[in-house]
Amino acid sequence: MHHASRKLALRTLASRTLVSRTLKALAATALLLTLGSEVATAQKKNDTGATDTEIKIGNIAPYSGPASAYATIAKTQAAYFKMVNEAGGINGRKINFISYDDGYSPPKTVEQVRKLVESDEVFAIYQVIGTPGNSAIQKYLNQKKVPHTFIGSGATKWADPKNFPWSMGWQPNYQSEARIYARYIQKNYPGKTVGVLYQNDDFGKDYLTGLHEAFGKDKAQIIVAEVPYEVSSPSVDSQVVQIRSANPDIFINIATPKFAAQAIKKVAEMKWTPVQFVTNVSVSVSAVMKPAGIEASQNVISAAYLKDPNDPQWKNDPGMNEWRAFMSKWYPEGDQADASTVFGYGVAQGLVQALKQCGDEMTRANLMKQLASMDTEIGIYLPGIRIKTSPTDFAPMEQLRLMQFKGEGWELFGPLMDGGGLPPS
């Protein structure tokens, strides 16, 4: 009897232990499941570089070197994000803007972008300035699936969602701009010849492609000189002299600010009087026209999509008043006569809009999805210009208006033209 009851007691103890173990195992499983779902929720909400309180945005700008006139763009953006953060951030998250100098040198751009992605672990790369540097990092960022957003270059290749789904430009592209100039020349200066100065990299060659496309079969008769210069050169004087020797009626100056100013100045010094075009990236009154000489810059033609801060017609414009108030409070040392600050302000607004659209799902894939579904107007762009994208259209802006330098500033003329060089329907 004693033996049987002992057996029963042991059996009861064993089953209790088993139940206890089973309960513990179930509890552990439940805990793991709970943790797992929490991790899954967290992953769904935040990718690398984003938390519930922060979004790390990586940027590279030429704070030194031949294109340092553009450094003010990144400084404007830093000031804008500071303003956004002080107002509470985006859906409770503050922007941590990490910006490095590459001196406008592609090997340095590569080095800095690796640092941003691999050491700083940023959420997205934003507004890296310059075509050569962006060309050097595009494949790397697309392989890593890191958003390469609102690229600071109008090269046409940034609007290629099929091959580079993680890259997107911002401003109207260079080929469209060049086509607009070429069509204007064909219409207003038929039979006249053209000489071209161009930066010998993807930036310069993109404009050249647009000119060739628009001039078509007549390009060999129209373009009598095409002279490249290197970014590492101290000056473009000898190139301008070479173009002058071909005696073209029209001079197209495809250069970044420092070199664009040198070329305009040299043309005046030689007492040469061609019809002159300068690209949209070099229309800053303070960084280009004044250094070239206001007198030398008269009647130069370009194209615009931004409202010029020096144009009296925008003196009481609501969008520009908002920009002026921002500059005075958040970037008082910035030059309000420099259109680059207007540019930086507009593209900062664009990023904030896309991040807001992400809501609580701060994933890289969702950011690209939001970037590809924008439809908005920003007050510092010319009336009628919309920021519009779709999954197959990665070109946020495609419209420009021609303008001419008169007196101390630019005067707009003609209709708003789209990338095809025709007024939008």
C-alpha positions in Angstrom: 0.0 0.0 0.0 2.8 2.3 1.1 4.6 1.5 -2.2 1.5 2.2 -4.4 0.9 5.6 -2.7 4.6 6.5 -3.2 4.3 5.7 -6.9 1.2 7.9 -7.1 2.9 10.7 -5.4 5.9 10.5 -7.8 3.5 10.3 -10.8 1.7 13.4 -9.5 5.0 15.2 -9.0 6.2 14.3 -12.5 3.0 15.5 -14.1 3.1 18.7 -12.0 6.7 19.3 -13.2 5.7 18.6 -16.7 2.7 21.0 -16.5 5.0 23.6 -14.9 7.6 23.1 -17.6 5.0 23.2 -20.3 3.6 26.4 -18.8 7.1 27.9 -18.6 7.8 26.9 -22.2 4.4 28.4 -23.3 5.1 31.6 -21.3 8.6 31.8 -22.9 7.1 31.2 -26.4 4.5 33.8 -25.7 7.2 36.2 -24.6 9.2 35.5 -27.7 6.2 36.0 -29.8 5.4 39.3 -28.1 9.0 40.4 -28.4 9.0 39.2 -32.0 5.9 41.2 -32.9 7.4 44.3 -31.1 10.5 43.9 -33.2 8.5 43.5 -36.3 6.4 46.6 -35.4 9.6 48.5 -34.8 11.1 47.4 -38.1 7.9 48.3 -39.9 8.1 51.8 -38.3 11.8 52.7 -38.4 14.6 51.7 -40.7 18.3 52.3 -40.1 18.9 56.0 -39.4 15.4 56.6 -38.1 14.0 56.2 -34.5 10.8 57.5 -32.9 12.6 60.7 -32.1 15.2 61.2 -34.9 15.8 61.0 -38.6 19.5 61.1 -39.7 19.8 62.8 -43.1 23.3 62.7 -44.9 24.5 65.5 -47.1 27.7 66.3 -49.1 28.4 69.8 -50.3 31.5 71.7 -51.7 32.4 73.8 -48.7 35.8 74.2 -50.3 37.2 74.0 -53.9 36.1 75.3 -57.3 32.4 75.1 -56.6 32.4 76.5 -53.1 29.8 79.2 -54.1 27.3 76.4 -53.7 28.1 75.8 -50.0 25.4 78.3 -49.0 22.8 75.8 -50.3 23.7 73.2 -47.6 23.9 76.0 -45.0 20.4 77.2 -45.9 19.1 73.6 -45.6 20.8 73.1 -42.2 19.1 76.3 -41.0 15.7 75.2 -42.4 15.9 71.8 -40.6 16.9 73.6 -37.4 13.7 75.7 -37.7 11.6 72.6 -38.3 13.2 70.9 -35.3 12.5 73.8 -33.0 8.8 73.7 -34.1 8.7 70.0 -32.9 10.2 68.2 -35.9 8.3 65.8 -38.3 5.7 63.6 -36.7 7.7 64.0 -33.4 11.1 63.2 -35.0 13.9 65.7 -35.2 16.1 65.9 -38.3 19.8 65.2 -37.6 21.4 66.8 -40.6 25.0 65.5 -41.1 26.8 67.4 -43.9 30.4 66.8 -45.1 32.7 68.7 -47.5 33.9 66.9 -50.7 35.5 70.0 -52.4 33.5 69.0 -55.5 35.9 66.1 -56.0 34.3 62.7 -56.9 36.8 60.5 -55.0 36.1 62.6 -51.9 32.3 62.3 -52.5 32.7 58.5 -52.6 34.7 58.5 -49.3 32.2 60.8 -47.6 29.1 58.9 -48.7 30.6 55.6 -47.4 31.2 57.3 -44.1 27.6 58.6 -44.0 26.1 55.2 -44.9 28.4 52.8 -43.0 29.6 54.8 -39.9 26.9 57.5 -39.4 24.2 55.0 -40.6 22.0 57.7 -42.1 18.4 57.1 -43.2 18.8 58.8 -46.6 21.4 60.7 -48.6 20.0 64.1 -49.6 21.0 66.8 -52.0 24.6 65.9 -52.7 25.8 68.8 -54.9 27.3 68.3 -58.4 26.9 65.9 -61.3 30.3 64.2 -61.1 30.1 63.4 -57.4 26.6 62.0 -57.7 27.6 59.9 -60.8 30.3 58.3 -58.6 27.9 57.3 -55.8 24.7 56.4 -57.6 25.4 52.6 -58.1 26.7 52.2 -54.5 23.6 53.8 -53.0 21.2 51.8 -55.3 23.0 48.5 -54.4 22.7 49.4 -50.7 19.0 50.5 -51.2 19.7 53.8 -49.5 17.5 56.7 -50.8 19.6 59.0 -53.0 17.2 61.9 -52.8 16.7 65.3 -54.5 20.1 65.2 -56.1 21.8 68.6 -56.4 22.3 68.3 -60.2 20.0 68.6 -63.2 21.5 65.6 -65.0 18.9 63.7 -67.0 20.0 60.3 -65.7 18.5 60.9 -62.2 15.0 60.3 -63.6 15.5 56.6 -64.4 13.3 54.7 -61.9 13.7 51.5 -63.9 17.5 51.2 -63.5 18.0 53.4 -60.4 14.9 53.1 -58.3 16.6 54.7 -55.2 17.8 57.9 -57.0 15.7 61.0 -57.7 16.7 64.5 -59.0 14.9 67.8 -58.2 15.5 70.7 -60.5 14.5 70.7 -64.3 17.1 68.7 -66.2 20.0 70.1 -68.1 19.1 68.5 -71.5 15.6 70.1 -71.4 17.2 73.5 -70.5 19.6 73.2 -73.4 16.8 72.3 -75.8 14.9 75.4 -74.8 18.0 77.6 -75.6 18.5 75.8 -78.9 14.9 76.3 -80.0 15.0 79.9 -79.0 18.2 80.4 -81.1 16.6 78.6 -84.1 13.5 80.8 -83.9 15.1 84.1 -83.2 18.6 83.8 -84.7 18.2 81.6 -87.8 21.4 81.0 -89.8 23.6 82.3 -86.8 26.5 80.2 -85.5 27.2 79.0 -82.0 30.3 78.6 -79.9 30.1 76.4 -76.7 32.3 76.4 -73.6 31.5 73.4 -71.4 32.7 71.7 -68.2 34.4 68.4 -69.3 32.3 66.1 -67.2 28.7 64.7 -67.0 27.4 68.1 -66.1 28.7 69.8 -69.3 28.1 66.9 -71.6 24.4 66.7 -70.5 23.8 70.2 -71.9 25.8 69.4 -75.0 23.5 66.4 -75.6 20.5 68.7 -75.3 21.9 71.2 -77.8 22.8 68.4 -80.3 19.3 66.9 -80.0 17.5 70.2 -80.6 19.8 71.4 -83.5 19.5 67.9 -85.0 20.9 67.5 -88.5 21.9 71.1 -88.7 24.2 70.9 -85.6 27.4 70.7 -87.6 26.6 74.0 -89.5 25.3 75.8 -86.3 28.0 74.8 -83.7 31.4 76.1 -85.0 33.3 75.6 -81.7 32.9 73.2 -78.7 35.6 73.8 -76.2 35.9 71.9 -72.9 37.6 73.0 -69.6 38.6 71.0 -66.6 37.2 71.8 -63.1 40.9 71.7 -61.8 41.9 74.5 -64.2 42.4 77.9 -62.5 40.8 79.8 -65.4 38.8 79.4 -68.7 40.4 82.5 -70.4 42.3 80.5 -73.0 39.2 78.5 -73.9 37.1 81.7 -74.4 39.9 83.1 -76.7 39.8 79.8 -78.7 36.0 80.0 -79.1 36.3 83.7 -80.2 38.7 82.7 -82.9 36.0 80.6 -84.6 33.9 83.8 -84.6 30.5 82.5 -83.6 27.5 84.9 -83.3 26.3 83.2 -80.1 28.2 82.1 -77.1 26.8 79.4 -74.8 28.5 79.3 -71.4 28.0 75.9 -69.8 30.0 76.4 -66.6 29.7 76.4 -62.8 29.7 79.8 -61.1 33.4 80.6 -60.8 34.1 79.7 -64.4 30.9 81.2 -65.8 31.9 84.6 -64.2 35.4 84.3 -65.7 34.0 83.6 -69.2 31.6 86.6 -69.1 34.4 88.9 -67.9 36.8 87.6 -70.6 34.2 88.2 -73.4 33.8 91.8 -72.3 37.6 92.3 -72.0 38.0 91.2 -75.6 35.3 93.6 -76.7 33.5 90.7 -78.3 29.7 91.1 -78.4 28.1 87.7 -79.1 24.5 86.9 -77.9 25.4 85.1 -74.6 23.6 82.3 -72.8 24.6 81.1 -69.3 23.1 78.0 -67.6 20.6 78.2 -64.8 23.1 76.9 -62.3 25.2 80.1 -62.7 22.6 82.9 -62.5 23.4 84.1 -59.0 23.8 87.9 -59.1 26.2 87.9 -56.2 28.3 84.8 -57.1 28.4 85.2 -60.9 27.1 88.5 -62.4 28.8 90.9 -59.9 32.2 89.1 -60.0 31.9 89.1 -63.9 31.0 92.8 -63.8 27.4 94.1 -64.0 28.3 96.0 -67.2 29.8 92.9 -68.8 26.7 90.8 -67.8 24.1 93.0 -69.6 21.7 91.1 -71.9 23.0 87.6 -71.0 20.2 85.1 -71.4 19.3 82.2 -69.1 16.3 80.2 -67.9 14.6 80.2 -64.5 12.2 78.1 -62.4 12.9 80.0 -59.1 11.7 83.5 -58.2 14.7 85.7 -58.3 15.3 87.4 -54.9 16.5 90.5 -56.7 13.5 90.9 -58.9 11.2 93.8 -57.7 8.1 91.9 -59.0 8.4 89.5 -56.0 8.9 92.3 -53.5 5.6 91.6 -51.8 5.1 88.0 -52.9 3.9 85.7 -50.1 6.2 82.9 -50.9 9.3 85.2 -51.1 8.2 87.0 -47.9 8.2 83.7 -46.1 11.7 83.0 -47.4 12.9 86.5 -46.4 11.5 86.0 -42.8 13.2 82.6 -42.6 16.5 84.0 -43.8 16.4 86.9 -41.4 15.7 84.7 -38.4 17.5 81.4 -39.1 20.3 82.2 -41.6 21.0 85.9 -41.0 24.6 85.6 -42.3 23.3 84.2 -45.6 23.2 86.5 -48.6 19.6 87.3 -49.6 20.8 88.4 -53.0 22.1 84.9 -53.8 19.5 82.8 -55.6 21.3 79.7 -54.2 19.7 80.3 -50.8 16.3 80.4 -52.4 17.2 77.1 -54.1 18.3 75.5 -50.8 15.1 76.7 -49.1 12.8 75.2 -51.8 14.5 71.8 -51.8 14.5 71.7 -48.0 10.7 72.2 -48.1 10.5 69.4 -50.6 12.2 66.9 -48.3 10.2 67.9 -45.3 7.0 67.4 -47.3 8.1 63.9 -48.3 9.1 63.0 -44.8 5.7 64.2 -43.5 4.0 62.0 -46.1 5.8 59.0 -44.6 3.7 59.3 -41.4 4.8 56.8 -38.8 6.3 54.4 -41.3 9.9 55.8 -41.5 11.3 53.2 -43.8 13.6 53.8 -46.7 11.1 52.0 -49.1 8.3 54.2 -47.9 10.3 57.4 -48.3 10.9 56.4 -52.0 7.2 55.6 -52.3 6.3 59.1 -51.0 8.9 60.8 -53.2 7.3 59.1 -56.2 3.8 60.4 -55.3 4.3 64.2 -54.8 2.0 66.8 -56.1 2.5 70.2 -54.5 3.4 73.8 -55.1 6.2 75.6 -53.2 6.0 79.4 -53.0 9.5 80.2 -54.2 9.0 78.7 -57.7 7.6 80.6 -60.6 3.8 80.7 -60.9 2.5 77.6 -62.6 5.4 75.3 -61.6 4.3 72.2 -59.7 6.4 69.6 -57.9 4.9 66.4 -59.5 6.2 62.8 -59.5 4.8 59.3 -60.1 6.3 55.8 -59.9 7.4 56.2 -63.6 8.2 59.9 -63.5 11.2 60.8 -61.2 11.5 64.3 -62.5 9.9 66.6 -59.9 10.1 69.8 -62.0 10.1 70.1 -65.8 9.3 73.7 -66.5 11.4 76.9 -67.1 11.0 80.4 -68.3 13.6 82.4 -70.3 15.1 85.5 -68.7 17.6 88.2 -69.6 20.0 90.1 -67.4 19.1 93.9 -67.4 20.5 96.5 -65.1 21.2 94.9 -61.8 19.0 91.8 -62.2 17.1 89.3 -64.3 13.9 90.0 -66.3 11.7 87.1 -67.3 10.2 86.9 -70.8 8.1 84.5 -72.8 5.8 81.7 -71.6 6.6 78.9 -69.1 8.2 76.1 -71.2 8.3 72.4 -70.5 11.2 70.0 -71.0 10.2 69.5 -74.6 10.7 73.3 -75.1 7.0 73.9 -75.8 4.5 75.8 -73.6 2.8 73.2 -71.4 -0.7 72.3 -72.5 
